[in-house]
Every structure is written in structure tokens, then in C-alpha cells.
């Protein structure tokens, strides 16, 4: 015969809302039981904590104990329903129901009602403000330092740019031609490199002297731009001959001998000198 005894009791019958009532379950049975879903069955009460099930062997029976702490934030009387425990043999055993109550917190009506107090003014404390003051000063000094550094480097960049612009274009071109000649590309067999750098020097000079854009122009376009500046016909022919020869070297793999290349190098100095001379004469007129 199955022998199962279920007892359920609470540590108190009533508490104020929000407080906790402990429910103790004790079951003695000689069968293995399936525990019910207590949290679902006691709703709307809230389970604050669900203790683990302790098992104690007493003779042929097992004693199961569990504590369930419940609470409610609504006032009223609640009845915990009977809890059903099912055995593996198919028997069902029920606990008793338990009635508990949650009461509202009583208000103290004896205290007088006072006006709302205004915010209290706290006196200035230099010690508390000191870190913020020092931090502000440090930030201000950092911003001033950054400002002067930016101004200093900006002025240097402007001065450097002005120095570059102040160098006369004919002097700049002559210096570049001298540097090219000192590299001795022709002697080293670097004919293409020589003509590439030579034409870049001359085109850059044309751009500055006549305010044109020959670096991005073809040879024919460059000659047309120079003709618009009323250059002498013979000078135009010299420039055209040199640029055409450079194009043949760069694009048609032509390889003029060193005498021809040196002759064009000499003509380059003459081109710069004559172009500047003619530009100066036009300005004087």
C-alpha cells in the first residue's frame, strides 16, 4: 500500500506588501514523486526564492522538504491552491491549501505637513574646484601652444613658397639645366632620361615665363601657345626642333649621338636666354 503524507504551512498568516512569507513543504512517501510547477500554480503571488528539495531516508520512506518564499506587491487575501504530487505508479496526492494576506502599509497621519524645502546653497569650496581650474588652465595653455605652432609652421611654408616664387624663372631654368648637365646622362647612355628631364625643365620655364600650361600639352599645342606670345619665328623653330627630337627619343626609341644631344643642351640655354630677352623687350614696349 502506498503511504504518502503531505504537510504545508506558512511561517505567518499575513505581512505587509513587499514582505516575504515562507511556505514549508514536507512530504513523506515510499514512492518516487513528480514535483509540480509551483511558480505557475501560485500565481499571482511572486516566488521570491525557491529552495532546493532536500531528501531524507527514513526506513522504507523518503522525506522531502522544500521552502518557498513568496511575496506580493498588491494588497489582499490569497489562497495557495492544493498542490498535486504524482507518483511514478500513477497515484496523485494533494496538499492542503493555505490562506495568507498582504496588508497595506499604514500611513502616519499624526505628522504635520511641511512646505517643500528649497535647494540648499552650498558655499564655494576652492579645494573641490581646484582640479577643474587647473585642468582648464592646462587646456588653455595647450590650445595657445597649438595655435602658435600652427602659425609658426604656416608662416614658414608661406615664406618658403614666396622664396620659390621670387626666384626668377630664367635663373631657375638655367640652374636646372646646369644640374641636368652635371648628371652626365648622355655619357652614361641614359639618353631617354636626359631628354625627359630636359623637356620638363623647358616646359616648366615656358609655363612661368609666358603664363601658359605646356606641361600638360602636346608639342604642337605648346608651339601654338608660344606663337600666341609673339615669339620670333627662328626661336619657335629651335624650340619645335628640340621638342620633336625629344618626342622621338621618348616615344619612338630614337637615339641621337652624343654630339647632337650636347648641341641641343647648348641650344636649351640659348632658348631660355632668348625667350626671356624677348619677353623683357615686349614688357618694355
Buried (B, 14 or more C-beta within 10 A) or exposed (E): EEEBEBEBEBEEEEBEBEBBBBBBBBBBBBBEBEEBEBEEEBEEBBBBEEBEEEEEEEEEBBBBBBBBBBBBEEEEEBEBEBBEBBBEEEEEBEBEEBEBBBEEEEEEEEEEEEEEEEEEEEEEEEEEEEEEEEEEEEEEEEEEEEEEEEEEEEEEEEEEEEEEEEEEBBEBBBEBBEEBBEEEBBEEEBBBBBBBBBBBBBBBBBBBBBEBEBEEBEBEEBBEBBEEBEBEEEBBEBBBEBBEBBBBBBEEEBEBEEEEBBEBBEBBBEBBEBBBEBBEEEEEE
